[in-house]
Amino acid sequence: MMFRVERDVLAEAVAWTARSLPARPSVPVLAGMRLEVTDQQQLKLSGFDYEVSAEVTLELQTGDPGLVLVSGRLLAEITRALPAQPVDFVVEGAKAVVTCGSARFTLLTMPAEDYPSLPAMPPAAGRVGSDIFSSAVAQVAVAAGKDDTLPMLTGVRMEIEGDTVTLAATDRYRLAVRELKWQPDQPDFSAIAMIPGRTLADTAKSLTTGAEVEIALSSTGGTGEGMIGFSSAGRRTTTRLLDPEFPKYRSLLPTEFSAHADLATSAFVEAVKRVALVAERNTPVRLAFHGGEVVLEAGSGDEAQAVEVLPVDFDGDEINIAFNHQFLLEGLGAIDSDVARLQFTTSTKPAILTGKPVDDGITPDYRYLIMPIRLSS
């Protein structure tokens, strides 16, 4: 087996595939990256840890068919450090030789016959713009839980009904919901999937090199159930799904409010960051809305204290409310709007953070629910 390819093309493909490799593999062979040159003069690089698979296909000008398994992370480090010249990769017995300019590396091969076969992609279900998909996933994944003892809360729920995809995630303290349009292969396609949040966020971000992302997912009871696949521009990845159980989140979203406040997002973010400098890890930032201003405060008593006042377009009953400052900042970073809107019911019930809608009668595509922290009286 041998092939020649440009250094930048190979380094990018190896780095993308290496993302899926486990840091501490359960068996040594899973640390390997599989390289195969096909009869069609294509190079396929793949990795699989029984949960997530990744494969990228490159077109070659020169190559002899064959396959080899080498340390994926080592190959990624080597290709990243090579000079900007064509790379020659040759298998010689139990070793693989990588040559680029005057640089030459010899890698030990691993037993390719012990490597698990990559799972087949589920049936293609439809397509969505890669930038839109990446942005939507990032907005929702920020609210996914990090506690692996509660796997239900570490995922992003994807609900598909016709041409509408709804993404939702919650860690019990906040909830993020985003709706977007896509192009289903079947107009009446319907499915629900619970996707590991970290995996989905990483995948969506890494597939923006192509114009569209194809989503492969079976409808209920179809083939490939329990798995979802994504592909774009010669890259494909699959991941196992989580248990579909998820809180009935729509009932948590208020539909009527006693007040709302519109603030310049960047000024609000900077003010929260400054005030939060004196906030201990679990102490809130307090917000007092009245008239045309909001007073931000943190710290109390013998602790360090901070106060800042911002102008606000406020409508409704005056309200004093407090939030975890990190959750508030992450929501503000996700709304993708120059003007942030906070909608309130009472100081002890969840608030909704969105961008300011063009029309007050339209529900925004993205909503971020945040639980307040009770203030001691």
C-alpha positions as CSV (number, residue, x, y, z in Angstrom):
1,M,0.0,0.0,0.0
2,M,1.2,3.5,-0.8
3,F,-0.2,6.9,-1.6
4,R,0.9,10.5,-2.2
5,V,-1.2,13.5,-1.1
6,E,-0.7,17.2,-0.3
7,R,0.4,17.8,3.3
8,D,-2.5,20.3,4.1
9,V,-5.1,18.0,2.7
10,L,-3.8,15.0,4.7
11,A,-3.2,16.9,7.9
12,E,-6.8,18.3,7.9
13,A,-8.3,14.8,7.2
14,V,-6.2,13.1,9.9
15,A,-7.0,15.8,12.5
16,W,-10.7,15.5,11.8
17,T,-10.7,11.7,12.0
18,A,-8.5,11.8,15.2
19,R,-11.2,13.8,17.0
20,S,-13.3,10.6,17.4
21,L,-10.5,8.5,18.9
22,P,-10.8,7.7,22.6
23,A,-8.3,9.3,25.0
24,R,-8.2,6.1,27.1
25,P,-9.2,3.2,24.8
26,S,-10.7,0.1,26.4
27,V,-8.5,-2.0,24.1
28,P,-5.3,-0.7,22.4
29,V,-6.5,-1.2,18.9
30,L,-9.2,1.5,19.3
31,A,-6.4,4.1,19.5
32,G,-5.6,3.3,15.9
33,M,-6.6,5.1,12.7
34,R,-7.5,2.9,9.7
35,L,-6.1,4.1,6.3
36,E,-7.4,2.4,3.2
37,V,-6.5,3.0,-0.4
38,T,-9.3,1.7,-2.7
39,D,-9.2,0.6,-6.3
40,Q,-11.0,3.8,-7.2
41,Q,-7.9,5.8,-6.1
42,Q,-9.5,7.1,-2.9
43,L,-8.0,7.3,0.5
44,K,-10.4,6.5,3.4
45,L,-9.3,7.5,6.9
46,S,-11.5,6.2,9.7
47,G,-11.8,5.8,13.5
48,F,-14.3,4.1,15.7
49,D,-14.7,3.6,19.5
50,Y,-18.0,1.6,19.4
51,E,-19.9,4.8,20.2
52,V,-18.8,7.4,17.6
53,S,-17.4,6.6,14.2
54,A,-15.7,9.1,11.8
55,E,-14.6,8.6,8.2
56,V,-13.2,11.0,5.6
57,T,-12.6,10.2,1.9
58,L,-9.9,11.9,-0.2
59,E,-9.3,11.7,-3.9
60,L,-5.8,10.6,-4.8
61,Q,-3.6,11.1,-7.9
62,T,-1.2,8.3,-6.9
63,G,-2.0,5.3,-4.8
64,D,-1.7,1.5,-4.6
65,P,-4.6,-0.3,-2.9
66,G,-4.3,-1.7,0.6
67,L,-5.1,-0.9,4.2
68,V,-3.1,-0.3,7.4
69,L,-3.8,0.6,11.0
70,V,-1.5,3.1,12.9
71,S,-1.6,5.2,16.0
72,G,-4.1,7.9,15.2
73,R,-3.0,10.6,17.6
74,L,0.7,10.1,16.7
75,L,-0.2,10.3,13.0
76,A,-2.1,13.6,13.7
77,E,0.9,15.1,15.5
78,I,3.2,14.1,12.7
79,T,1.1,15.4,9.8
80,R,0.5,18.7,11.6
81,A,4.3,19.2,11.9
82,L,5.3,18.3,8.4
83,P,6.6,20.9,5.9
84,A,4.3,22.2,3.2
85,Q,5.2,19.6,0.6
86,P,3.6,16.4,-0.8
87,V,3.5,13.5,1.6
88,D,4.4,10.0,0.6
89,F,3.0,7.2,2.8
90,V,4.3,3.6,2.2
91,V,3.7,0.4,4.1
92,E,6.8,-1.7,4.4
93,G,6.1,-5.0,6.2
94,A,5.0,-4.2,9.8
95,K,5.9,-0.5,9.5
96,A,4.5,2.5,7.8
97,V,6.9,5.2,6.4
98,V,5.8,8.8,6.1
99,T,8.1,11.0,4.0
100,C,7.7,14.7,3.4
101,G,10.6,16.7,2.0
102,S,13.6,15.8,4.0
103,A,11.5,14.6,7.0
104,R,11.0,10.9,7.4
105,F,8.9,9.1,10.1
106,T,8.5,5.3,10.7
107,L,5.4,4.1,12.5
108,L,4.6,0.7,13.8
109,T,1.4,-0.8,12.4
110,M,-1.3,-2.4,14.5
111,P,-3.3,-5.5,13.6
112,A,-6.0,-4.2,11.3
113,E,-7.9,-7.5,11.4
114,D,-8.7,-6.8,15.1
115,Y,-10.2,-3.4,14.3
116,P,-14.0,-3.2,14.5
117,S,-16.0,-2.6,11.3
118,L,-17.5,0.9,11.0
119,P,-21.3,0.9,11.4
120,A,-23.3,1.4,8.3
121,M,-25.0,4.8,7.9
122,P,-28.8,4.8,8.7
123,P,-31.1,5.8,5.9
124,A,-30.6,9.4,4.6
125,A,-33.5,11.6,5.9
126,G,-32.8,15.0,4.6
127,R,-30.4,18.0,4.4
128,V,-29.8,21.3,6.2
129,G,-27.4,24.2,5.6
130,S,-24.2,23.5,7.5
131,D,-23.8,27.0,9.0
132,I,-27.4,27.1,10.1
133,F,-27.1,23.6,11.7
134,S,-23.8,24.5,13.4
135,S,-25.2,27.7,14.9
136,A,-28.5,26.0,16.0
137,V,-26.7,23.1,17.7
138,A,-24.3,25.5,19.5
139,Q,-27.2,27.6,20.8
140,V,-28.9,24.5,22.3
141,A,-25.9,22.4,23.4
142,V,-24.8,25.1,25.9
143,A,-27.7,24.1,28.1
144,A,-27.0,20.3,28.0
145,G,-26.0,18.8,31.3
146,K,-22.3,17.8,32.1
147,D,-23.2,15.2,34.7
148,D,-22.8,11.7,33.2
149,T,-24.7,10.2,36.1
150,L,-27.8,11.7,34.5
151,P,-27.3,10.7,30.8
152,M,-30.8,11.9,29.9
153,L,-29.8,15.5,30.6
154,T,-26.4,15.3,28.8
155,G,-28.1,15.0,25.4
156,V,-29.8,17.2,22.8
157,R,-33.3,16.1,21.9
158,M,-34.0,16.4,18.1
159,E,-37.6,16.3,17.1
160,I,-38.4,16.2,13.4
161,E,-41.9,16.9,12.0
162,G,-42.0,17.5,8.3
163,D,-39.8,20.4,7.3
164,T,-39.2,21.6,11.0
165,V,-36.4,20.4,13.3
166,T,-36.7,21.3,17.0
167,L,-33.6,21.0,19.2
168,A,-33.8,21.1,23.0
169,A,-31.5,20.6,25.9
170,T,-31.7,21.2,29.7
171,D,-29.6,20.6,32.8
172,R,-32.5,21.4,35.1
173,Y,-31.3,25.0,35.7
174,R,-31.8,26.3,32.2
175,L,-33.5,25.1,29.0
176,A,-32.6,26.0,25.4
177,V,-34.9,25.4,22.5
178,R,-34.2,26.2,18.8
179,E,-36.4,25.6,15.8
180,L,-35.1,25.5,12.2
181,K,-36.2,24.5,8.8
182,W,-34.6,21.7,6.8
183,Q,-35.2,19.7,3.5
184,P,-36.6,16.2,4.3
185,D,-36.4,13.5,1.7
186,Q,-40.0,12.6,2.6
187,P,-42.4,15.6,3.3
188,D,-44.1,13.7,6.2
189,F,-40.9,12.4,7.8
190,S,-41.2,12.2,11.6
191,A,-38.5,11.1,14.2
192,I,-37.2,11.8,17.7
193,A,-33.6,11.3,18.6
194,M,-31.6,11.9,21.8
195,I,-28.0,12.7,20.8
196,P,-25.0,13.1,23.1
197,G,-24.6,16.8,23.5
198,R,-20.8,17.1,23.4
199,T,-20.6,14.8,20.3
200,L,-23.3,16.7,18.4
201,A,-21.8,20.1,19.1
202,D,-18.3,18.9,18.0
203,T,-19.8,17.2,14.9
204,A,-21.9,20.2,13.8
205,K,-18.9,22.6,14.2
206,S,-16.6,20.3,12.2
207,L,-19.0,19.8,9.2
208,T,-19.1,23.5,8.0
209,T,-16.6,22.9,5.2
210,G,-19.5,21.8,3.0
211,A,-22.6,23.8,2.1
212,E,-25.0,21.3,3.5
213,V,-25.1,18.5,6.1
214,E,-27.0,15.3,5.3
215,I,-28.7,13.8,8.3
216,A,-29.2,10.0,8.3
217,L,-31.8,8.8,10.8
218,S,-34.5,6.2,10.7
219,S,-38.1,7.0,11.5
220,T,-39.6,5.1,14.5
221,G,-39.0,1.4,14.0
222,G,-36.9,1.7,10.9
223,T,-33.5,0.2,10.1
224,G,-30.6,1.8,11.8
225,E,-32.6,2.6,14.9
226,G,-30.5,3.7,17.8
227,M,-28.0,5.6,15.7
228,I,-27.8,8.9,13.8
229,G,-25.4,9.8,11.0
230,F,-24.1,13.1,9.6
231,S,-22.2,13.6,6.3
232,S,-20.8,16.6,4.4
233,A,-18.1,17.2,1.8
234,G,-16.5,13.7,2.0
235,R,-16.8,13.4,5.8
236,R,-19.3,11.1,7.6
237,T,-19.8,10.4,11.2
238,T,-22.2,8.3,13.3
239,T,-23.0,8.2,16.9
240,R,-25.2,6.0,19.1
241,L,-28.3,7.6,20.5
242,L,-29.2,8.0,24.2
243,D,-32.4,6.8,25.8
244,P,-35.2,9.1,24.3
245,E,-36.7,9.9,27.7
246,F,-36.7,13.6,28.2
247,P,-38.6,16.2,30.3
248,K,-41.8,17.6,28.9
249,Y,-40.1,20.8,28.2
250,R,-42.8,22.6,26.3
251,S,-44.9,22.9,29.4
252,L,-42.0,24.7,31.1
253,L,-42.0,27.6,28.6
254,P,-44.2,30.5,29.9
255,T,-46.7,31.9,27.4
256,E,-47.7,35.0,29.4
257,F,-45.5,37.6,31.0
258,S,-45.8,40.4,33.5
259,A,-42.9,42.4,32.2
260,H,-40.1,42.4,29.6
261,A,-36.8,44.2,29.3
262,D,-34.7,45.0,26.2
263,L,-31.0,45.7,26.6
264,A,-28.0,46.1,24.3
265,T,-26.5,42.7,24.4
266,S,-22.8,43.6,24.4
267,A,-23.2,46.2,27.1
268,F,-25.3,43.8,29.2
269,V,-22.6,41.0,28.8
270,E,-19.8,43.4,29.9
271,A,-21.7,44.6,32.9
272,V,-22.6,41.1,34.1
273,K,-18.9,40.1,33.7
274,R,-17.7,43.1,35.8
275,V,-20.3,42.7,38.5
276,A,-19.7,38.9,38.7
277,L,-16.0,39.5,39.5
278,V,-17.0,39.7,43.2
279,A,-19.6,36.9,43.0
280,E,-18.6,33.6,44.6
281,R,-19.1,30.5,42.5
282,N,-22.6,29.8,43.8
283,T,-23.8,33.3,44.6
284,P,-26.0,35.1,42.1
285,V,-26.0,38.4,40.3
286,R,-29.0,40.4,41.3
287,L,-31.0,42.4,38.8
288,A,-33.5,45.2,39.8
289,F,-35.6,46.5,36.9
290,H,-37.6,49.7,37.3
291,G,-38.3,52.6,35.1
292,G,-35.7,53.0,32.4
293,E,-32.8,51.2,34.2
294,V,-31.6,48.0,35.6
295,V,-29.3,47.8,38.7
296,L,-26.9,44.9,38.7
297,E,-25.4,43.9,42.0
298,A,-23.3,41.1,43.4
299,G,-21.8,40.5,46.9
300,S,-23.2,41.5,50.2
301,G,-22.4,42.1,53.9
302,D,-18.7,41.7,54.7
303,E,-17.9,40.4,51.2
304,A,-16.6,42.4,48.2
305,Q,-19.5,44.2,46.4
306,A,-20.2,45.5,43.0
307,V,-23.0,47.7,41.5
308,E,-23.6,48.9,38.0
309,V,-26.5,50.6,36.3
310,L,-27.6,50.1,32.7
311,P,-30.3,51.9,30.6
312,V,-33.1,49.5,29.6
313,D,-36.3,49.6,27.6
314,F,-38.6,48.1,30.3
315,D,-42.3,47.5,30.1
316,G,-44.4,46.0,32.9
317,D,-44.3,45.4,36.7
318,E,-41.0,46.3,38.5
319,I,-39.1,43.1,39.3
320,N,-36.1,42.1,41.4
321,I,-34.6,38.8,40.2
322,A,-31.3,36.9,40.5
323,F,-29.5,34.5,38.3
324,N,-26.4,32.3,38.2
325,H,-24.1,34.7,36.3
326,Q,-22.4,32.0,34.2
327,F,-25.8,30.6,33.0
328,L,-26.9,34.2,32.2
329,L,-23.7,34.9,30.3
330,E,-23.9,31.6,28.3
331,G,-27.5,32.5,27.3
332,L,-26.5,36.0,26.2
333,G,-23.7,34.5,24.2
334,A,-26.1,32.1,22.4
335,I,-29.0,34.5,21.4
336,D,-27.1,35.9,18.4
337,S,-28.8,39.3,18.6
338,D,-27.6,42.9,19.2
339,V,-30.5,43.4,21.5
340,A,-31.4,40.9,24.3
341,R,-35.0,40.5,25.6
342,L,-35.7,39.2,29.1
343,Q,-39.3,38.2,29.8
344,F,-40.6,37.7,33.3
345,T,-43.6,36.4,35.2
346,T,-42.4,36.7,38.8
347,S,-39.1,36.8,40.6
348,T,-39.3,33.2,41.6
349,K,-40.4,31.7,38.2
350,P,-38.3,31.1,35.1
351,A,-37.4,34.0,32.8
352,I,-37.1,33.7,29.0
353,L,-34.1,35.2,27.2
354,T,-34.3,35.8,23.5
355,G,-33.2,38.2,20.9
356,K,-35.5,41.1,20.4
357,P,-38.1,39.9,17.8
358,V,-38.8,42.0,14.7
359,D,-42.5,41.5,15.4
360,D,-43.8,41.1,19.0
361,G,-46.4,38.7,17.8
362,I,-43.9,36.1,16.5
363,T,-42.3,33.5,18.8
364,P,-38.5,33.6,18.3
365,D,-36.7,30.6,16.8
366,Y,-34.5,30.5,19.8
367,R,-35.5,30.6,23.5
368,Y,-33.4,30.2,26.5
369,L,-35.2,29.6,29.8
370,I,-33.2,30.3,33.0
371,M,-34.3,29.5,36.5
372,P,-33.9,32.4,39.0
373,I,-32.1,31.9,42.3
374,R,-34.2,32.8,45.3
375,L,-33.2,35.9,47.2
376,S,-33.1,35.7,51.0
377,S,-35.5,38.2,52.4
